[in-house]
Amino acid sequence: MTVFDPDEVLAVAQHLLTRCDEASNRSAVSRAYYGVFLRARDMANISDRHPRVHQWTQEYYEGEGEKTLGMNLRLLRESRNNVDYSTDRHVSQKDIDDAMKRSRQIRAQLQVIAGRKQYRGE
């Protein structure tokens, strides 16, 4: 049982977008990634805090036949890395929209997986 719901991070991401400034937009993309990453990692029962945990989580889902989910996690992580580390370019509205859309897609994919597991009694 977790004490913290990663969906709250997604809510923070959405709230940050109301501020309409570069730092908030970058933070929104970053939070959108972490909201779904934390959920995906927890659902995969990966508790390690190793720097490669992001890659391991992607690989877990790909290995489970969820290649689209793994790819979406990888692409959203790349977006997160770009906004967190690239200070030499502006984050466009398209970058923001794409990241937020991808985070919603990942969250929906995770909900389907959770539903399947619950149906099978896992």
N, C-alpha and C positions, 0 to 999 in steps of 0.2 A: 504494500500500500504506500503510495507516494503522498507526501505532505503538500506538494506543489503541483498544480495542474499546468502543464506546458501550454494549454490553450490560452492561459492568461497572458503569455508572452505574445501570442498572435493579436490579442486585444490591444496590447500596448503598441504593437506595430501599427495597427490601424489608427489608433489615437495620434501617434506621432505624425501621421500624414496630414492631420488637420493644421499643423503648424506651418507648413509650406516654406521651410527653409532647408538649405543644403544639409546641415548637420542632422536635422530631424528626418529628412528623407533617407539619408544614409543609414541612420539608426533604425528606421522602419524596415529597410531591406534586411539588415543584420538580424533584427528581432524576428522577422518573418521566417528566416532560416532556422534560428535557434528554437523557435516554437515547434516547428515540425520535426526538426532533428531530435530534440529531446524526447518527443513522443515516439518517434521511430526507434530510437536507441532503446528506450524502455520496453517497447513492445517486442524487440528482438532479444530482450534479456541480456543486454550487453552492459555490464556495470563498470568495466575498465575505464580509467581516465587517461589512458595512453593517448599521445598526440594523433595516432592513427585511428582513433575510435570513429572518426567521421567516415573514413574509407571502409573500415570494417562494417559499419552499419549499412553503407551502400552495398557492399559485397554480400552481406547477409540476405538482403531482399532480392538481389539478382540471383543468388543461389537458391532462393525459395521460388524462383520462377516469376518474380515481380520485377522484371527488367525495366519497365517503364518507371516504376517507383524509384529504383536505384538510380536511373538516369536523371530523373527529376531532382532527386536529392543532390546528385553531383552538380547539376547545372545551377541549382539554387545556391549551393555552397560556393561555386565560382562567382556568382553575383555578389554574395556576401563578402568574399575575399576582395573583389574589386572595390566595393564601397568602403570597406574597412581599411584598405591599404593603399589605394591609388588616390593620392591627393592632387594629382596633376590634371584631372579632368572632372568636368561637371557630370553629375548623375542626372540623366535625362528622365523625363516623365515616362518614356517607354521602358527604360530600365526599371523604374519603380513599378509600373503597371505589370510588366512581365514577372517580376519577382513576387508581387502580391498574388497574381493569378496562379503562379506555380505553387506557392505555399498553400493556396486553397485546394489545388488539385492533389497535392501530396496528402493534405489532411483528409480529403475525401477518400483517397486510396487507403489510407490507414484505417478509416472507419469501416470500409468494406472488409478489410482483413480482420479487424477486431470482431465484426459481426460473424464472419465465417468461423473464427475460432470459438466464439460463444455458441454458435449453432452446433459445432462438433463437440462441445463440452471440454475444450482445452483450457 
